[in-house]
């Protein structure tokens, strides 16, 4: 099955991710949480798509903005379990770890 067929049959999560990003930027983090959760709960459909990790990062950020720190910490922990072998020199990894550290 090609990537095009896969997206056609099972759906493309890019519009959901973009909507979540827009809601987060508009100061509506609770609604953004709902959008990012749509992606995170369908991880099996994303397989190795980087959108999965990005949705998890944005979910953690959205939870933090709602003030739900326990859910934000859990979302970051979930992300870091996926990124366990990530290069710590990558800017996004460093930023994410710094954001997580501020939640403590």
VMD Tcl script that builds the backbone (N, CA, C; Angstrom):
set m [mol new atoms 312]
animate dup $m
set s [atomselect $m all]
$s set {name element resname resid chain x y z} {
  {N N UNK 1 A 0.857 -1.173 0.000}
  {CA C UNK 1 A 0.000 0.000 0.000}
  {C C UNK 1 A 0.901 1.233 0.000}
  {N N UNK 2 A 0.703 2.105 -0.931}
  {CA C UNK 2 A 1.519 3.322 -0.998}
  {C C UNK 2 A 1.054 4.326 0.046}
  {N N UNK 3 A 1.899 5.322 0.293}
  {CA C UNK 3 A 1.552 6.353 1.272}
  {C C UNK 3 A 0.287 7.090 0.848}
  {N N UNK 4 A 0.151 7.330 -0.442}
  {CA C UNK 4 A -1.033 8.020 -0.943}
  {C C UNK 4 A -2.283 7.201 -0.669}
  {N N UNK 5 A -2.235 5.908 -0.936}
  {CA C UNK 5 A -3.373 5.029 -0.671}
  {C C UNK 5 A -3.659 4.980 0.821}
  {N N UNK 6 A -2.600 4.905 1.617}
  {CA C UNK 6 A -2.748 4.847 3.070}
  {C C UNK 6 A -3.491 6.090 3.566}
  {N N UNK 7 A -3.071 7.277 3.138}
  {CA C UNK 7 A -3.730 8.509 3.563}
  {C C UNK 7 A -5.173 8.580 3.067}
  {N N UNK 8 A -5.407 8.083 1.874}
  {CA C UNK 8 A -6.759 8.113 1.324}
  {C C UNK 8 A -7.691 7.190 2.108}
  {N N UNK 9 A -7.223 5.994 2.425}
  {CA C UNK 9 A -8.075 5.024 3.100}
  {C C UNK 9 A -8.266 5.324 4.586}
  {N N UNK 10 A -7.208 5.739 5.254}
  {CA C UNK 10 A -7.264 5.876 6.700}
  {C C UNK 10 A -7.310 7.318 7.186}
  {N N UNK 11 A -7.130 8.236 6.313}
  {CA C UNK 11 A -7.220 9.634 6.708}
  {C C UNK 11 A -5.875 10.292 6.864}
  {N N UNK 12 A -5.884 11.563 6.654}
  {CA C UNK 12 A -4.691 12.377 6.762}
  {C C UNK 12 A -4.857 13.222 8.011}
  {N N UNK 13 A -3.909 13.147 8.921}
  {CA C UNK 13 A -4.016 13.860 10.186}
  {C C UNK 13 A -3.468 15.280 10.126}
  {N N UNK 14 A -2.911 15.683 8.996}
  {CA C UNK 14 A -2.344 17.027 8.896}
  {C C UNK 14 A -3.367 18.134 9.156}
  {N N UNK 15 A -4.585 18.057 8.633}
  {CA C UNK 15 A -5.557 19.119 8.934}
  {C C UNK 15 A -5.892 19.194 10.426}
  {N N UNK 16 A -5.941 18.057 11.095}
  {CA C UNK 16 A -6.232 18.046 12.533}
  {C C UNK 16 A -5.091 18.701 13.294}
  {N N UNK 17 A -3.858 18.358 12.914}
  {CA C UNK 17 A -2.684 18.947 13.559}
  {C C UNK 17 A -2.670 20.463 13.350}
  {N N UNK 18 A -2.938 20.894 12.126}
  {CA C UNK 18 A -2.938 22.325 11.813}
  {C C UNK 18 A -4.024 23.056 12.593}
  {N N UNK 19 A -5.198 22.435 12.703}
  {CA C UNK 19 A -6.278 23.041 13.490}
  {C C UNK 19 A -5.863 23.159 14.961}
  {N N UNK 20 A -5.217 22.138 15.494}
  {CA C UNK 20 A -4.724 22.189 16.868}
  {C C UNK 20 A -3.712 23.300 17.062}
  {N N UNK 21 A -2.810 23.442 16.109}
  {CA C UNK 21 A -1.815 24.517 16.169}
  {C C UNK 21 A -2.496 25.890 16.155}
  {N N UNK 22 A -3.490 26.044 15.290}
  {CA C UNK 22 A -4.207 27.314 15.192}
  {C C UNK 22 A -4.951 27.623 16.491}
  {N N UNK 23 A -5.572 26.619 17.071}
  {CA C UNK 23 A -6.290 26.820 18.333}
  {C C UNK 23 A -5.328 27.187 19.464}
  {N N UNK 24 A -4.184 26.554 19.489}
  {CA C UNK 24 A -3.184 26.859 20.507}
  {C C UNK 24 A -2.687 28.290 20.340}
  {N N UNK 25 A -2.427 28.690 19.108}
  {CA C UNK 25 A -1.967 30.054 18.829}
  {C C UNK 25 A -3.041 31.086 19.137}
  {N N UNK 26 A -4.294 30.692 19.024}
  {CA C UNK 26 A -5.415 31.613 19.283}
  {C C UNK 26 A -5.766 31.694 20.764}
  {N N UNK 27 A -5.000 31.001 21.592}
  {CA C UNK 27 A -5.268 31.050 23.030}
  {C C UNK 27 A -6.432 30.180 23.453}
  {N N UNK 28 A -6.669 29.119 22.710}
  {CA C UNK 28 A -7.755 28.184 23.035}
  {C C UNK 28 A -7.173 26.796 23.283}
  {N N UNK 29 A -6.353 26.653 24.349}
  {CA C UNK 29 A -5.638 25.395 24.567}
  {C C UNK 29 A -6.528 24.194 24.869}
  {N N UNK 30 A -7.670 24.405 25.493}
  {CA C UNK 30 A -8.557 23.281 25.792}
  {C C UNK 30 A -9.049 22.631 24.503}
  {N N UNK 31 A -9.407 23.456 23.538}
  {CA C UNK 31 A -9.841 22.927 22.246}
  {C C UNK 31 A -8.669 22.301 21.492}
  {N N UNK 32 A -7.468 22.866 21.659}
  {CA C UNK 32 A -6.279 22.308 21.022}
  {C C UNK 32 A -5.987 20.917 21.577}
  {N N UNK 33 A -6.163 20.741 22.886}
  {CA C UNK 33 A -5.975 19.421 23.503}
  {C C UNK 33 A -6.860 18.400 22.804}
  {N N UNK 34 A -8.094 18.762 22.549}
  {CA C UNK 34 A -9.029 17.847 21.887}
  {C C UNK 34 A -8.524 17.448 20.500}
  {N N UNK 35 A -8.003 18.407 19.755}
  {CA C UNK 35 A -7.508 18.114 18.407}
  {C C UNK 35 A -6.269 17.218 18.451}
  {N N UNK 36 A -5.304 17.546 19.298}
  {CA C UNK 36 A -4.084 16.745 19.364}
  {C C UNK 36 A -4.366 15.339 19.889}
  {N N UNK 37 A -5.352 15.226 20.760}
  {CA C UNK 37 A -5.733 13.895 21.258}
  {C C UNK 37 A -6.287 13.013 20.149}
  {N N UNK 38 A -6.931 13.617 19.157}
  {CA C UNK 38 A -7.439 12.839 18.019}
  {C C UNK 38 A -6.300 12.133 17.303}
  {N N UNK 39 A -5.148 12.778 17.252}
  {CA C UNK 39 A -3.985 12.183 16.596}
  {C C UNK 39 A -3.329 11.150 17.499}
  {N N UNK 40 A -3.116 11.531 18.747}
  {CA C UNK 40 A -2.403 10.670 19.694}
  {C C UNK 40 A -3.138 9.353 19.923}
  {N N UNK 41 A -4.449 9.413 19.947}
  {CA C UNK 41 A -5.217 8.191 20.201}
  {C C UNK 41 A -5.261 7.254 18.997}
  {N N UNK 42 A -4.780 7.708 17.862}
  {CA C UNK 42 A -4.744 6.871 16.654}
  {C C UNK 42 A -3.309 6.612 16.221}
  {N N UNK 43 A -2.435 6.426 17.175}
  {CA C UNK 43 A -1.014 6.256 16.882}
  {C C UNK 43 A -0.761 5.117 15.909}
  {N N UNK 44 A -1.498 4.048 15.999}
  {CA C UNK 44 A -1.294 2.912 15.115}
  {C C UNK 44 A -1.470 3.254 13.653}
  {N N UNK 45 A -2.251 4.276 13.367}
  {CA C UNK 45 A -2.448 4.686 11.980}
  {C C UNK 45 A -1.285 5.525 11.463}
  {N N UNK 46 A -0.531 6.122 12.377}
  {CA C UNK 46 A 0.573 6.984 11.961}
  {C C UNK 46 A 1.871 6.217 11.749}
  {N N UNK 47 A 1.984 5.073 12.376}
  {CA C UNK 47 A 3.173 4.233 12.268}
  {C C UNK 47 A 4.424 5.034 12.623}
  {N N UNK 48 A 5.238 5.400 11.658}
  {CA C UNK 48 A 6.479 6.120 11.946}
  {C C UNK 48 A 6.424 7.570 11.478}
  {N N UNK 49 A 5.264 8.094 11.303}
  {CA C UNK 49 A 5.103 9.481 10.862}
  {C C UNK 49 A 5.557 10.431 11.970}
  {N N UNK 50 A 6.428 11.395 11.666}
  {CA C UNK 50 A 6.878 12.348 12.687}
  {C C UNK 50 A 5.739 13.189 13.263}
  {N N UNK 51 A 4.615 13.219 12.567}
  {CA C UNK 51 A 3.462 13.962 13.069}
  {C C UNK 51 A 3.013 13.422 14.425}
  {N N UNK 52 A 3.226 12.144 14.665}
  {CA C UNK 52 A 2.865 11.552 15.953}
  {C C UNK 52 A 3.631 12.231 17.082}
  {N N UNK 53 A 4.942 12.343 16.944}
  {CA C UNK 53 A 5.752 12.993 17.985}
  {C C UNK 53 A 5.403 14.466 18.118}
  {N N UNK 54 A 5.202 15.119 17.005}
  {CA C UNK 54 A 4.876 16.549 17.065}
  {C C UNK 54 A 3.526 16.772 17.732}
  {N N UNK 55 A 2.566 15.906 17.469}
  {CA C UNK 55 A 1.260 16.030 18.123}
  {C C UNK 55 A 1.388 15.817 19.626}
  {N N UNK 56 A 2.245 14.893 20.029}
  {CA C UNK 56 A 2.462 14.654 21.457}
  {C C UNK 56 A 3.110 15.856 22.127}
  {N N UNK 57 A 4.059 16.471 21.440}
  {CA C UNK 57 A 4.696 17.678 21.980}
  {C C UNK 57 A 3.672 18.798 22.118}
  {N N UNK 58 A 2.877 19.014 21.095}
  {CA C UNK 58 A 1.883 20.085 21.143}
  {C C UNK 58 A 0.797 19.785 22.171}
  {N N UNK 59 A 0.480 18.517 22.349}
  {CA C UNK 59 A -0.486 18.130 23.375}
  {C C UNK 59 A 0.055 18.507 24.753}
  {N N UNK 60 A 1.315 18.218 25.003}
  {CA C UNK 60 A 1.932 18.571 26.286}
  {C C UNK 60 A 1.901 20.083 26.495}
  {N N UNK 61 A 2.228 20.819 25.456}
  {CA C UNK 61 A 2.213 22.288 25.546}
  {C C UNK 61 A 0.797 22.811 25.800}
  {N N UNK 62 A -0.172 22.212 25.128}
  {CA C UNK 62 A -1.559 22.647 25.314}
  {C C UNK 62 A -2.032 22.367 26.734}
  {N N UNK 63 A -1.715 21.181 27.247}
  {CA C UNK 63 A -2.077 20.869 28.635}
  {C C UNK 63 A -1.436 21.869 29.593}
  {N N UNK 64 A -0.189 22.215 29.351}
  {CA C UNK 64 A 0.500 23.177 30.217}
  {C C UNK 64 A -0.211 24.527 30.201}
  {N N UNK 65 A -0.677 24.936 29.028}
  {CA C UNK 65 A -1.378 26.223 28.929}
  {C C UNK 65 A -2.753 26.198 29.591}
  {N N UNK 66 A -3.345 25.003 29.704}
  {CA C UNK 66 A -4.642 24.932 30.391}
  {C C UNK 66 A -4.448 24.918 31.904}
  {N N UNK 67 A -3.209 24.696 32.339}
  {CA C UNK 67 A -2.935 24.609 33.766}
  {C C UNK 67 A -3.001 23.190 34.310}
  {N N UNK 68 A -3.253 22.229 33.453}
  {CA C UNK 68 A -3.308 20.824 33.854}
  {C C UNK 68 A -1.889 20.261 33.817}
  {N N UNK 69 A -1.127 20.555 34.863}
  {CA C UNK 69 A 0.282 20.201 34.874}
  {C C UNK 69 A 0.527 18.703 34.942}
  {N N UNK 70 A -0.340 17.970 35.625}
  {CA C UNK 70 A -0.131 16.518 35.693}
  {C C UNK 70 A -0.296 15.881 34.312}
  {N N UNK 71 A -1.275 16.336 33.554}
  {CA C UNK 71 A -1.453 15.808 32.191}
  {C C UNK 71 A -0.319 16.272 31.282}
  {N N UNK 72 A 0.146 17.499 31.470}
  {CA C UNK 72 A 1.270 18.000 30.679}
  {C C UNK 72 A 2.518 17.164 30.948}
  {N N UNK 73 A 2.782 16.891 32.227}
  {CA C UNK 73 A 3.950 16.068 32.578}
  {C C UNK 73 A 3.833 14.675 31.982}
  {N N UNK 74 A 2.649 14.112 32.024}
  {CA C UNK 74 A 2.442 12.771 31.461}
  {C C UNK 74 A 2.651 12.784 29.946}
  {N N UNK 75 A 2.182 13.834 29.280}
  {CA C UNK 75 A 2.347 13.931 27.829}
  {C C UNK 75 A 3.818 14.096 27.456}
  {N N UNK 76 A 4.541 14.920 28.228}
  {CA C UNK 76 A 5.981 15.043 27.983}
  {C C UNK 76 A 6.691 13.720 28.230}
  {N N UNK 77 A 6.337 13.022 29.306}
  {CA C UNK 77 A 6.962 11.734 29.608}
  {C C UNK 77 A 6.707 10.735 28.481}
  {N N UNK 78 A 5.496 10.751 27.939}
  {CA C UNK 78 A 5.157 9.884 26.816}
  {C C UNK 78 A 6.025 10.225 25.605}
  {N N UNK 79 A 6.169 11.506 25.341}
  {CA C UNK 79 A 7.001 11.962 24.227}
  {C C UNK 79 A 8.453 11.526 24.419}
  {N N UNK 80 A 8.976 11.723 25.623}
  {CA C UNK 80 A 10.367 11.382 25.874}
  {C C UNK 80 A 10.616 9.879 25.807}
  {N N UNK 81 A 9.587 9.079 26.081}
  {CA C UNK 81 A 9.767 7.634 25.931}
  {C C UNK 81 A 9.932 7.279 24.451}
  {N N UNK 82 A 9.252 8.013 23.589}
  {CA C UNK 82 A 9.409 7.811 22.142}
  {C C UNK 82 A 10.766 8.339 21.681}
  {N N UNK 83 A 11.181 9.446 22.277}
  {CA C UNK 83 A 12.442 10.094 21.907}
  {C C UNK 83 A 13.617 9.599 22.749}
  {N N UNK 84 A 13.535 8.442 23.341}
  {CA C UNK 84 A 14.574 7.981 24.268}
  {C C UNK 84 A 15.953 7.921 23.619}
  {N N UNK 85 A 16.013 7.697 22.319}
  {CA C UNK 85 A 17.289 7.631 21.619}
  {C C UNK 85 A 17.572 8.878 20.792}
  {N N UNK 86 A 16.795 9.928 21.017}
  {CA C UNK 86 A 16.963 11.159 20.244}
  {C C UNK 86 A 18.277 11.847 20.608}
  {N N UNK 87 A 18.818 12.552 19.664}
  {CA C UNK 87 A 20.052 13.306 19.861}
  {C C UNK 87 A 19.754 14.523 20.729}
  {N N UNK 88 A 20.386 14.596 21.881}
  {CA C UNK 88 A 20.138 15.699 22.815}
  {C C UNK 88 A 20.613 17.041 22.285}
  {N N UNK 89 A 21.377 17.048 21.203}
  {CA C UNK 89 A 21.836 18.302 20.618}
  {C C UNK 89 A 20.808 18.935 19.694}
  {N N UNK 90 A 19.752 18.209 19.374}
  {CA C UNK 90 A 18.712 18.769 18.511}
  {C C UNK 90 A 17.950 19.847 19.263}
  {N N UNK 91 A 17.722 20.958 18.598}
  {CA C UNK 91 A 17.069 22.104 19.220}
  {C C UNK 91 A 15.699 21.744 19.795}
  {N N UNK 92 A 14.897 21.028 19.046}
  {CA C UNK 92 A 13.549 20.683 19.507}
  {C C UNK 92 A 13.591 19.803 20.752}
  {N N UNK 93 A 14.544 18.902 20.807}
  {CA C UNK 93 A 14.688 18.043 21.989}
  {C C UNK 93 A 15.094 18.883 23.193}
  {N N UNK 94 A 16.062 19.774 23.004}
  {CA C UNK 94 A 16.506 20.645 24.109}
  {C C UNK 94 A 15.364 21.541 24.594}
  {N N UNK 95 A 14.623 22.127 23.656}
  {CA C UNK 95 A 13.495 22.995 24.025}
  {C C UNK 95 A 12.443 22.208 24.806}
  {N N UNK 96 A 12.129 21.023 24.343}
  {CA C UNK 96 A 11.111 20.205 24.989}
  {C C UNK 96 A 11.522 19.834 26.404}
  {N N UNK 97 A 12.780 19.467 26.568}
  {CA C UNK 97 A 13.264 19.117 27.918}
  {C C UNK 97 A 13.255 20.330 28.844}
  {N N UNK 98 A 13.570 21.499 28.312}
  {CA C UNK 98 A 13.538 22.722 29.108}
  {C C UNK 98 A 12.110 23.064 29.521}
  {N N UNK 99 A 11.157 22.900 28.607}
  {CA C UNK 99 A 9.754 23.147 28.931}
  {C C UNK 99 A 9.287 22.197 30.023}
  {N N UNK 100 A 9.676 20.943 29.914}
  {CA C UNK 100 A 9.299 19.942 30.900}
  {C C UNK 100 A 9.888 20.301 32.271}
  {N N UNK 101 A 11.134 20.731 32.273}
  {CA C UNK 101 A 11.796 21.084 33.535}
  {C C UNK 101 A 11.093 22.243 34.244}
  {N N UNK 102 A 10.522 23.156 33.481}
  {CA C UNK 102 A 9.809 24.293 34.078}
  {C C UNK 102 A 8.512 23.869 34.756}
  {N N UNK 103 A 7.987 22.712 34.404}
  {CA C UNK 103 A 6.731 22.246 34.981}
  {C C UNK 103 A 6.907 21.690 36.388}
  {N N UNK 104 A 8.101 21.373 36.762}
  {CA C UNK 104 A 8.358 20.721 38.053}
  {C C UNK 104 A 8.248 21.648 39.200}
}
mol reanalyze $m
mol bondsrecalc $m
mol representation Tube
mol addrep $m
